[in-house]
Amino acid sequence: METLEFNVDASANNIRIDRYLADQCPEHSRSYIQKLLKEGMVTLGGKALKANYRLREKDEIEIKIPPAMEP
């Protein structure tokens, strides 16, 4: 499982977490990011976030991306 970490700066203040992560991870769609949020794979201080969470400066976001499933 891949783990990505993001430290939010002032330019991303008050942006929705799903939009921010979609911009930061262009290889993943916004709907996939929202799926990870629903599954509790995106956390702030160990607490799962919802897609409508608004970022604050200095938030430390962690996202866990499971390995791709083989067809």
Secondary structure, DSSP 8 states (H G I E B T S, - for coil): -EEEEEE--GGGTT-BHHHHHHHH-TTS-HHHHHHHHHTT-EEETTEE--TT-B--TT-EEEEEE------
